[in-house]
Amino acid sequence: MKIELGFRDITLPVEVPERNLQAVLQPSAIENDLEEAEIVRRALAEPIGTPRLCELVKPGQKIVIVTSDITRPMPTARVMPFVLEELDRAGVRDEDVTLVFATGVHRKPPAEECRKLAGDLAYSRIRCIGSDNEDVAYLGRTSRGTEVEIMRLVVEADVRICLGNIEFHYFAGFSGGAKAIVPGCAARRTIKANHSLMMSPRSFAGNIADNPVRLDLEEAVSFRPAQFILNVVLDAHKHIKYAVAGDMIKAHRAGCEFLRNAYLCPIDAEADIVVASMGGSPKDLDLYQSQKAIDNAFHAVKPGGVIILAASCREGFGEKTFEAWFREAKTSDDLIRRIKADFQLGGHKAAAIAKTLAKAQIWLRSDLPDEVVRGAFLRPISDVQAALDEALERAGADAKVIVMPYSGSTLPALRK
């Protein structure tokens, strides 16, 4: 069976013998014949738990819209015209609106990137900036001990609107909702305290009801809540197939339930070999983001198996602490010991990769130099097909293969 794996803006072909192929895990085909515009407009017209946005905002109010940076596939440029329609209907002036790209601990977007993300219409009408995790306001402490500091501009706004896409998140359960503000617009120490809760056994992809990371970040944002959200669910080709709007919690949970039904992939058994891809650009920009594909593949591979990952990582590691931890570790086990002794942002993702390495080998097809890949305790490969052929020869004639072409947004789960 021939399968195309997204890599940068191209695809890499790989053929898996039929006798070895256990499954190709892909998001379910979402049956929705509506155009994207109609999907988004309908969500905005029928919000969950709040009035319509045009009824919620008033002329003269300072409004901040928080959306994702380039490391997320949120199609901000495609939804902003409809958000602006709502604000126009309410009589809000363009000069009172700011679009903030939530970078968390990622790099700040340059002006041209802001234009691309926002779209020409929004960029020409309203101020568009990257978030600032140093100019922050202190709001208090959560019940789990997180000191809450959020970007001052966001805190001081009269109305906060969060945009985002909902997908599985390896320790917050799901992306989207309040996550645009914490960690998106939070101070580094707030992000660190919240993310340290990832060590809980309840912090895993798809879990939200008692997930301490998710509950803590929502409590943090409740000190200055978002009055309105617009979240979308994308298909494998990054088309909007579903949208929810309204209350920060209620609307988000409705979106999560839709995603769970569409994208959770039951499997009968773990496989000897998992072939995975982030799906290409922009998700495979760096190793920091591509870790999500590794984490989801973790749930599909047998102990002692092999994960073959195609991810460009053309911008390198993607985060300074993440990179430093790999450079300072002598073995991958060092990373697990270190995170338990000294939780650090960036280091948490290095430890997550180490957790997978404790279960399986990871072979990486990327644009990184081979010595850099080896420094992350991964095996560099130049050809996915050759790597699969070798892995099959090692594992034997009866070896089973699971392919995950969109591993970053597809969550395998063993059937009970």
HELIX and SHEET records of a PDB file:
HELIX    1   1 GLU A   36  ALA A   45  1                                  10    
HELIX    2   2 LEU A   53  LEU A   56  1                                   4    
HELIX    3   3 THR A   76  ARG A   89  1                                  14    
HELIX    4   4 ASP A   94  ASP A   96  5                                   3    
HELIX    5   5 ALA A  111  ALA A  118  1                                   8    
HELIX    6   6 ASP A  120  ARG A  125  1                                   6    
HELIX    7   7 ARG A  152  GLU A  156  1                                   5    
HELIX    8   8 GLY A  177  ALA A  180  5                                   4    
HELIX    9   9 ARG A  188  HIS A  195  1                                   8    
HELIX   10  10 SER A  196  MET A  199  5                                   4    
HELIX   11  11 PRO A  212  SER A  222  1                                  11    
HELIX   12  12 LYS A  250  TYR A  263  1                                  14    
HELIX   13  13 LEU A  287  PHE A  298  1                                  12    
HELIX   14  14 LYS A  320  GLU A  328  1                                   9    
HELIX   15  15 SER A  332  ALA A  341  1                                  10    
HELIX   16  16 GLY A  347  LEU A  357  1                                  11    
HELIX   17  17 ASP A  370  GLY A  375  1                                   6    
HELIX   18  18 VAL A  384  ALA A  395  1                                  12    
HELIX   19  19 SER A  407  SER A  409  5                                   3    
SHEET    1   A 2 LYS A   2  PHE A   7  0                                        
SHEET    2   A 2 ILE A  10  GLU A  15 -1                                        
SHEET    1   B 6 LEU A  21  VAL A  24  0                                        
SHEET    2   B 6 VAL A 401  MET A 404  1                                        
SHEET    3   B 6 ALA A 271  SER A 277  1                                        
SHEET    4   B 6 VAL A 301  ALA A 310  1                                        
SHEET    5   B 6 GLN A 361  ARG A 365  1                                        
SHEET    6   B 6 ARG A 379  ILE A 381  1                                        
SHEET    1   C 6 ARG A 127  GLY A 130  0                                        
SHEET    2   C 6 VAL A  97  ALA A 102  1                                        
SHEET    3   C 6 ILE A  63  SER A  68  1                                        
SHEET    4   C 6 VAL A 159  ASN A 165  1                                        
SHEET    5   C 6 PHE A 228  LEU A 234  1                                        
SHEET    6   C 6 ILE A 240  GLY A 246 -1                                        
SHEET    1   D 2 VAL A 136  ARG A 141  0                                        
SHEET    2   D 2 GLU A 147  MET A 151 -1                                        
SHEET    1   E 2 PHE A 168  HIS A 169  0                                        
SHEET    2   E 2 GLY A 173  PHE A 174 -1                                        
SHEET    1   F 2 LEU A 264  ILE A 267  0                                        
SHEET    2   F 2 LEU A 411  LEU A 414  1                                        
END                                                                             
